[in-house]
């Protein structure tokens, strides 16, 4: 039986969509997000490529000599006087090998510089991976916080709409004024608007997380997990001790050592390299050919070029490296102390909101609901109490999210690993 044209089109579109559309993905856990980010991060791949490049430089510097030997050969065809028809044609040749030698310790400076540059690149890659994990967790926490906020706003919207419906009935029955009914209706409208704004913020937060994870463009990640910190923190002195061993500081130290050896290398380059050559050859007429053994030594005269530009650049690089290392040693512990104090304050704030403020607000809401039904309070008073409860729940979610984000930043600043805070 022949199908109508429009039914056939619908079937084709359905089949194509079924083949192209990706299957629904399960919610993403934090460990999975970390794995995706480290696998797909362009910044981390660039850092790892820098490590490979530094390894190549280190292999070149580890050779026996920096300069390769040079092999030369020469062949000469010599003919006697042109006025002598019997003059023979003689073929002469020479062959030799030469090697340029560094005499001012350049090889040792170069090897140490490349070794330190490799160590700096490796520590830098470790630091970038830790930074990526911290950024992923921060964005992950923001998505979780917005999801929790939306759940609270939905519950609050139900509560506010119930109050608005109750107020509308009382206005119809003449028990309350039109003003009270308008107050309840306006509060319900504001709650719907807030829910829509939070939905937009959640969409943006998921998009930012997807960008960091290099998520496929066909959708946005769904996340699942605990909003509150699931790890404890070590004491402040332990965090400060971990900060002194942070890979960023190790990278800066290695970079400074590399720059110092580069300066020594450029200074040593002022001394001329000596080129030593050894060769053999044959020359002369056939009846009196001579065997030659040649030993050559050449040294350039450092009259015009004294490598001043490279020395100045190396000195500037060393100054910058020392400045960055000192700034890191000063700023990192100060940042750890500041974040520690903020973390402690937020922990106290969360405990106060959870143990003191919210229980009182929830009790007020229950009592006011009963009082409203019995006509002991007005709708406006009920709306105010509902708003206080909603604000308290919002404050708790925001405080928990800030607490978690501060802990992430604190562990990142201290360079502490996951195993150190279990």
C-alpha positions as CSV (number, residue, x, y, z in Angstrom):
1,X,0.0,0.0,0.0
2,X,1.4,3.4,-0.9
3,X,1.7,5.8,2.0
4,X,0.6,9.5,1.6
5,X,3.5,11.9,0.9
6,X,3.2,13.7,4.2
7,X,3.2,10.5,6.3
8,X,6.4,9.4,4.4
9,X,8.1,12.7,5.2
10,X,7.2,12.4,8.9
11,X,8.6,8.9,9.0
12,X,11.9,10.0,7.3
13,X,12.4,12.9,9.6
14,X,11.7,10.6,12.6
15,X,14.2,8.0,11.4
16,X,16.9,10.6,10.7
17,X,16.3,12.2,14.1
18,X,16.6,8.8,15.8
19,X,19.9,8.2,14.1
20,X,21.4,11.7,14.7
21,X,20.1,12.6,18.1
22,X,22.5,11.5,20.9
23,X,21.1,9.2,23.6
24,X,20.1,10.9,26.8
25,X,23.1,11.0,29.2
26,X,23.0,10.3,32.8
27,X,23.8,13.0,35.4
28,X,27.5,13.8,35.6
29,X,29.3,13.3,38.9
30,X,32.3,15.4,39.9
31,X,34.9,12.7,39.3
32,X,33.6,12.2,35.8
33,X,33.7,16.0,35.2
34,X,37.3,16.0,36.4
35,X,38.2,13.2,34.0
36,X,36.6,14.9,31.0
37,X,38.2,18.2,31.7
38,X,41.7,16.8,32.1
39,X,41.3,14.7,28.9
40,X,39.9,17.6,26.8
41,X,41.6,20.7,28.2
42,X,43.4,22.6,25.5
43,X,45.5,24.5,28.1
44,X,46.6,21.2,29.7
45,X,47.5,19.7,26.3
46,X,49.6,22.8,25.5
47,X,51.4,22.4,28.9
48,X,52.1,18.7,28.2
49,X,53.4,19.6,24.7
50,X,55.8,22.1,26.4
51,X,57.1,19.2,28.5
52,X,57.8,17.2,25.4
53,X,59.6,20.1,23.8
54,X,61.7,20.6,27.0
55,X,62.6,16.9,27.0
56,X,63.9,17.3,23.4
57,X,66.0,20.2,24.4
58,X,67.4,18.2,27.4
59,X,68.3,15.3,25.1
60,X,70.2,17.6,22.8
61,X,72.1,19.2,25.6
62,X,73.0,15.8,27.1
63,X,75.2,14.9,24.2
64,X,79.0,14.5,24.5
65,X,79.6,17.7,22.6
66,X,77.2,20.5,21.6
67,X,78.7,21.1,18.1
68,X,78.7,18.3,15.6
69,X,82.0,17.3,13.9
70,X,82.6,18.5,10.3
71,X,84.0,16.3,7.6
72,X,85.6,18.0,4.6
73,X,87.2,16.7,1.4
74,X,89.0,18.4,-1.5
75,X,90.1,17.1,-4.9
76,X,92.4,19.2,-7.2
77,X,93.3,18.5,-10.8
78,X,96.7,20.1,-11.6
79,X,98.3,20.4,-15.0
80,X,101.9,21.3,-15.8
81,X,103.0,24.3,-17.9
82,X,100.9,24.8,-21.0
83,X,104.0,25.3,-23.2
84,X,105.1,21.8,-22.3
85,X,103.1,19.2,-24.4
86,X,104.4,16.4,-22.3
87,X,103.4,17.9,-18.9
88,X,101.3,15.4,-17.0
89,X,98.0,16.0,-15.3
90,X,98.1,15.4,-11.6
91,X,95.1,14.7,-9.3
92,X,95.6,15.8,-5.7
93,X,93.3,15.3,-2.8
94,X,92.8,16.1,0.9
95,X,90.3,14.8,3.5
96,X,89.9,15.9,7.1
97,X,87.6,16.2,10.1
98,X,87.2,19.1,12.5
99,X,85.5,19.6,15.8
100,X,84.6,22.9,17.5
101,X,85.2,22.7,21.3
102,X,83.7,25.0,24.0
103,X,86.4,26.0,26.5
104,X,84.5,28.0,29.1
105,X,82.2,25.4,30.6
106,X,79.2,26.1,28.3
107,X,78.3,22.5,28.1
108,X,77.6,22.2,31.9
109,X,75.6,25.4,32.0
110,X,73.5,24.3,29.1
111,X,72.8,20.9,30.5
112,X,71.8,22.3,33.9
113,X,69.6,25.0,32.2
114,X,67.7,22.5,30.1
115,X,67.3,20.2,33.1
116,X,65.8,23.0,35.1
117,X,63.6,24.1,32.2
118,X,62.2,20.5,31.9
119,X,61.5,20.4,35.6
120,X,59.7,23.8,35.4
121,X,57.6,22.6,32.5
122,X,56.7,19.4,34.4
123,X,55.7,21.3,37.5
124,X,53.8,23.8,35.4
125,X,51.8,21.0,33.8
126,X,50.9,19.7,37.3
127,X,49.8,23.1,38.4
128,X,47.6,23.6,35.4
129,X,46.0,20.2,36.0
130,X,45.2,21.3,39.6
131,X,43.9,24.6,38.4
132,X,41.6,22.9,35.9
133,X,40.3,20.5,38.6
134,X,39.6,23.5,40.9
135,X,37.8,25.4,38.2
136,X,35.7,22.4,37.3
137,X,34.7,21.9,40.9
138,X,33.8,25.6,41.2
139,X,31.6,25.6,38.2
140,X,30.1,22.3,39.2
141,X,29.2,23.7,42.6
142,X,27.6,26.7,41.0
143,X,25.3,24.4,39.0
144,X,24.5,22.4,42.1
145,X,23.7,25.6,44.0
146,X,21.4,26.9,41.3
147,X,19.6,23.5,41.1
148,X,19.1,23.7,44.9
149,X,17.9,27.3,44.6
150,X,15.4,26.3,42.0
151,X,14.0,23.5,44.1
152,X,13.6,25.9,47.0
153,X,11.9,28.5,44.7
154,X,9.5,25.9,43.4
155,X,8.5,24.9,47.0
156,X,8.2,28.6,47.8
157,X,6.0,29.2,44.8
158,X,3.6,26.5,45.8
159,X,3.4,28.0,49.3
160,X,2.9,31.6,48.0
161,X,0.3,30.5,45.4
162,X,-1.6,28.7,48.2
163,X,-1.5,31.9,50.2
164,X,-2.6,33.9,47.2
165,X,-5.6,31.5,46.5
166,X,-6.6,31.8,50.2
167,X,-6.4,35.6,50.0
168,X,-8.5,35.7,46.8
169,X,-11.2,33.7,48.5
170,X,-11.2,36.0,51.5
171,X,-11.4,39.0,49.3
172,X,-14.3,37.5,47.4
173,X,-16.1,36.7,50.6
174,X,-15.4,40.3,51.8
175,X,-13.2,39.2,54.8
176,X,-10.1,41.0,53.4
177,X,-9.5,44.1,51.4
178,X,-8.5,44.2,47.8
179,X,-5.1,45.5,48.9
180,X,-4.4,42.3,50.8
181,X,-5.4,40.3,47.7
182,X,-3.1,42.4,45.5
183,X,-0.2,41.9,47.9
184,X,-0.5,38.1,47.7
185,X,-0.9,38.1,43.9
186,X,2.1,40.4,43.4
187,X,4.2,38.1,45.7
188,X,3.2,35.1,43.6
189,X,4.2,36.9,40.4
190,X,7.5,37.8,41.8
191,X,8.1,34.2,42.8
192,X,7.4,33.1,39.2
193,X,9.7,35.7,37.9
194,X,12.5,34.7,40.3
195,X,12.1,31.1,39.2
196,X,12.4,32.0,35.6
197,X,15.6,34.1,36.3
198,X,17.2,31.2,38.2
199,X,16.4,28.9,35.3
200,X,18.2,31.3,32.9
201,X,21.2,31.4,35.4
202,X,21.3,27.6,35.6
203,X,21.3,27.4,31.8
204,X,24.3,29.8,31.6
205,X,26.1,27.9,34.4
206,X,25.6,24.6,32.6
207,X,26.9,26.2,29.4
208,X,30.0,27.4,31.2
209,X,30.6,24.0,32.6
210,X,30.1,22.4,29.2
211,X,32.7,24.8,27.7
212,X,35.3,23.7,30.3
213,X,34.5,20.0,29.7
214,X,34.4,20.4,25.9
215,X,31.0,18.9,26.1
216,X,29.3,18.0,22.7
217,X,27.3,20.9,21.3
218,X,24.2,18.8,21.1
219,X,23.3,19.3,24.7
220,X,24.4,20.5,28.2
221,X,25.6,18.4,31.1
222,X,23.3,17.4,33.9
223,X,25.1,17.2,37.3
224,X,24.5,15.4,40.5
225,X,26.3,15.5,43.8
226,X,26.5,17.0,47.3
227,X,26.5,20.8,47.6
228,X,28.1,20.7,51.0
229,X,31.8,20.0,51.4
230,X,32.4,16.2,51.7
231,X,36.0,16.6,52.7
232,X,37.5,17.9,55.9
233,X,40.3,20.4,56.1
234,X,43.7,19.8,57.7
235,X,45.0,22.4,60.2
236,X,46.2,25.7,59.0
237,X,49.9,25.0,59.7
238,X,49.6,21.8,57.5
239,X,48.1,23.8,54.7
240,X,50.9,26.4,55.0
241,X,53.5,23.6,54.9
242,X,51.8,22.2,51.8
243,X,51.8,25.6,50.2
244,X,55.6,25.8,50.4
245,X,55.7,22.5,48.3
246,X,53.2,23.7,45.8
247,X,54.1,22.8,42.2
248,X,53.8,26.5,41.2
249,X,56.6,27.5,43.6
250,X,58.7,24.6,42.4
251,X,58.1,25.6,38.8
252,X,59.2,29.2,39.6
253,X,62.3,28.0,41.5
254,X,63.3,25.7,38.5
255,X,62.6,28.6,36.1
256,X,64.9,30.9,38.2
257,X,67.7,28.2,38.2
258,X,67.3,27.8,34.5
259,X,67.5,31.5,33.9
260,X,70.6,31.8,36.1
261,X,72.4,29.0,34.1
262,X,71.3,30.6,30.9
263,X,73.0,33.8,32.1
264,X,76.2,31.9,32.9
265,X,76.0,30.2,29.5
266,X,75.7,33.6,27.7
267,X,78.6,35.0,29.7
268,X,80.8,32.0,28.8
269,X,79.9,32.4,25.2
270,X,82.1,35.5,25.1
271,X,85.0,33.2,25.2
272,X,85.8,32.0,21.6
273,X,85.3,28.3,20.7
274,X,88.4,26.5,19.5
275,X,88.1,24.4,16.3
276,X,90.6,21.6,16.0
277,X,91.0,19.7,12.7
278,X,92.9,16.7,11.4
279,X,93.4,15.8,7.8
280,X,95.4,13.8,5.3
281,X,96.2,14.3,1.6
282,X,98.3,13.6,-1.4
283,X,99.8,16.2,-3.7
284,X,102.7,16.7,-6.1
285,X,103.8,15.2,-9.4
286,X,103.5,11.5,-10.0
287,X,107.2,10.9,-9.6
288,X,107.4,12.9,-6.4
289,X,104.0,12.7,-4.7
290,X,103.9,13.8,-1.0
291,X,101.7,12.4,1.7
292,X,100.3,15.1,3.9
293,X,99.1,15.0,7.5
294,X,97.4,18.3,8.6
295,X,96.6,19.5,12.0
296,X,94.7,22.8,12.2
297,X,93.6,25.0,15.1
298,X,91.4,28.0,14.5
299,X,90.1,30.6,17.1
300,X,87.8,33.5,16.2
301,X,89.0,36.9,17.6
302,X,86.3,38.5,19.8
303,X,86.9,42.0,18.6
304,X,83.5,43.2,17.3
305,X,80.8,40.8,18.7
306,X,81.0,40.3,22.5
307,X,77.5,38.7,22.9
308,X,76.3,41.7,24.9
309,X,72.8,41.5,23.7
310,X,72.2,37.9,24.7
311,X,73.9,38.5,28.1
312,X,71.6,41.5,28.7
313,X,68.5,39.5,27.8
314,X,69.5,36.6,30.0
315,X,70.1,39.0,32.9
316,X,66.6,40.5,32.4
317,X,65.1,37.0,32.3
318,X,66.8,36.1,35.5
319,X,65.6,39.3,37.2
320,X,62.0,38.5,36.1
321,X,62.2,35.0,37.4
322,X,63.5,36.1,40.8
323,X,60.8,38.7,41.1
324,X,58.0,36.1,40.2
325,X,59.5,33.6,42.6
326,X,59.6,36.1,45.5
327,X,56.1,37.3,44.7
328,X,54.8,33.7,44.8
329,X,56.5,33.0,48.1
330,X,54.9,36.1,49.6
331,X,51.5,35.9,48.1
332,X,50.6,32.2,48.3
333,X,50.9,31.9,52.2
334,X,49.0,35.2,52.6
335,X,46.2,33.9,50.3
336,X,46.0,30.7,52.2
337,X,45.6,32.5,55.5
338,X,42.9,34.8,54.1
339,X,41.0,31.9,52.6
340,X,41.3,29.9,55.8
341,X,39.7,32.8,57.8
342,X,37.0,33.2,55.2
343,X,36.3,29.4,55.3
344,X,36.0,29.5,59.1
345,X,33.6,32.4,59.0
346,X,31.4,30.8,56.4
347,X,31.3,27.5,58.4
348,X,30.1,29.5,61.4
349,X,27.5,31.3,59.2
350,X,26.2,28.1,57.8
351,X,25.9,26.5,61.2
352,X,24.0,29.6,62.6
353,X,21.6,29.7,59.7
354,X,20.9,25.9,59.9
355,X,20.7,25.5,63.6
356,X,19.2,28.8,64.7
357,X,17.7,31.0,62.0
358,X,15.9,28.5,59.8
359,X,14.2,26.5,62.6
360,X,12.8,29.8,64.0
361,X,11.6,30.9,60.5
362,X,9.9,27.5,59.8
363,X,8.2,27.6,63.2
364,X,7.0,31.2,62.4
365,X,5.6,30.0,59.1
366,X,3.7,27.1,60.7
367,X,2.3,29.4,63.4
368,X,1.3,32.1,60.9
369,X,-0.5,29.7,58.6
370,X,-2.7,28.6,61.5
371,X,-3.2,32.2,62.6
372,X,-4.1,33.2,59.1
373,X,-6.8,30.5,58.8
374,X,-8.2,31.6,62.2
375,X,-8.2,35.3,61.1
376,X,-5.6,36.4,63.7
377,X,-3.2,37.9,61.2
378,X,-3.6,39.6,57.8
379,X,-2.5,38.3,54.4
380,X,0.2,40.9,54.3
381,X,1.7,39.6,57.5
382,X,1.6,36.1,56.1
383,X,3.3,37.2,52.9
384,X,6.0,38.9,55.0
385,X,6.6,35.7,57.0
386,X,6.7,33.6,53.9
387,X,9.2,36.0,52.4
388,X,11.4,35.8,55.5
389,X,11.4,32.0,55.3
390,X,12.3,32.0,51.6
391,X,15.1,34.5,52.2
392,X,16.5,32.4,55.0
393,X,16.6,29.3,52.8
394,X,18.2,31.3,50.0
395,X,20.8,32.6,52.5
396,X,21.6,29.1,53.6
397,X,22.1,27.8,50.0
398,X,24.3,30.7,49.1
399,X,26.3,30.4,52.3
400,X,26.9,26.6,51.7
401,X,27.9,27.4,48.0
402,X,30.3,30.1,49.1
403,X,31.7,27.7,51.8
404,X,32.3,25.0,49.3
405,X,33.8,27.4,46.7
406,X,36.1,28.9,49.4
407,X,37.3,25.4,50.4
408,X,38.1,24.6,46.7
409,X,40.0,27.9,46.4
410,X,41.8,27.2,49.7
411,X,43.0,23.8,48.7
412,X,44.0,25.1,45.3
413,X,46.0,27.9,47.0
414,X,47.7,25.5,49.3
415,X,48.4,23.0,46.5
416,X,46.9,20.2,48.7
417,X,46.0,17.0,47.0
418,X,42.8,15.1,47.5
419,X,44.5,12.5,49.6
420,X,45.8,15.1,52.0
421,X,42.3,16.2,53.0
422,X,40.4,13.0,53.3
